[in-house]
Amino acid sequence: MAMQLRWGRRLASPVPAPRGDLRRVCPRLSQDGSDDDGKDRISSLPKDMRLEVLTRLQCTREAMRTSVLSEPWRRLWTELRELTFDDVANLDSLLNALAQVQPKLNRLWIRILRNMVLGGASISSLLHAADKLEPLELVVILCREHRSAAFVLPCFARATSIELRISGLRFKLPPTGSFASLERLTLSGAGFIDPGLLLPRCPRLRSLNMDGNCPLGVTVLAVESSSLDELIWHLLDIKQPVDVHVVAPNLKNFVFSSFSRKFTMSLSAPKLEKLYLECFLEDSIVGFVKNVRWRLNELKLKLEWSGRDGPHHILSLYIDNVLVCSDPFAAELPSLQ
C-alpha cells in the first residue's frame, strides 16, 4: 500500500524482500573461483576473456602460474601473443618456456639480470629461440657487459622492430637472408656491426639507432639507404682515422657523436630537416699550477641545425683539478656562424 504525505505527495511502496535463499540471487565466490554450488564460474569464461585476463597481468611468469588453477587454465599462457620476461635469473628455464609458446608473437620482451654472465653460445641460443617465435617486435636487454666471440645474428624475417641492448656483444650477419620486414632497429652496446653490410639487407628500414666501438682495421664506414628517415649513430671509440659517408635521399633526422677527432664525414641527404653533430675529446693533461695537475675532462663541440632555425654551434670546455676536489666548470661560446 502506498503512503501519502500531508501535502499530498505519494511514496511508492517499498520493494518486497526476495523470497528464498539470498545466496541463489548473488552467489558468493570462493578463493578457487567457484560459488557455493561448487561451479567454477571463472574457468567457464570464454577463452578470449581468459586470455585477456592473462594479458593484463603484464608478466608472463605470473601468467604461467595460473596453469595450476584448473584444466581450462593449463598451458593457456602459451597462446599469449605478447610475452614479457623481466628479471630473468635462469636461462635454461627461459629457453624451456619459449619452447612451449606458439609462434607468430606480436611482442617479445626479455631482460636478463645483472648477476648473470652469458657466453656467446648462450646468447646465440636465446636469440635463435626468439627467432623461432617470429615476433613482430623484439626487445632483449642484458644488464651486464658480456665479452664473447662474434656470433651470427638471426634475420627475424617477420620482425618490424628489433631492440638489442647487449653491452660488449659482437654481431655477425648470416651468409644469406634479409631483414625483410624490419622498420626500426636499435643496437646498443660496445659491439660493432658494419652498416655497409647491414643496410643492403634491410630494404624497409626507416629508423636506425646504433652505438659501439669502431674496431681496428676499419677505415671506411658507409651508410647508403633509400628508406632511412632517421639515423642516430654514436661511435664510442675510434682508434684510427675513419671516413664516414652517409648517402640517404629520404633522411630527415641525423644525430652523430664520436669520442674521437679521427674521422672525416661526407653527407648527402637532400631532405634533411634536423642535424646534430657532437665530438668529444677526453682525459688530457692541460697544465700544472703549484704542483697541482689540471686535466681536460671534456672538450665538446656541438653543431645543431634545422631547416627552420639555421646552424648553431656550441663549444663546451670542462677542466677539473685531479688532486683537489672541485666542481668542474663549463664555458659556452656564442654561436660561431
Secondary structure, 3 states (H helix, E strand, C coil): CCEECCCCCEECCCCCCCCCCHHHHCCCCCCCCECCCCCECCCCCCHHHHHHHHHHHCCHHHHHHHHHCCHHHCCHHHHCCEEEEEEECCHHHHHHHHHCCCCCCCEEEEEECCCCCCCHHHHHHHHHHHHHCCCCEEEEEECCCCCCCCEECCCCCCCCEEEEEECCCCEECCCCCCCCCCCEEEEECCCCCCHHHHHHHCCCCCEEEEEEEECCCCCEEEEECCCCCEEEEEEEEECCCEEEEEECCCCCEEEEEECCCCEEEEEECCCCCEEEEEEEECCEEEEEECCEEEEEEEEEEEEEEECCCEEEEEEEEEEEECCCCCCCEEEECCCCC
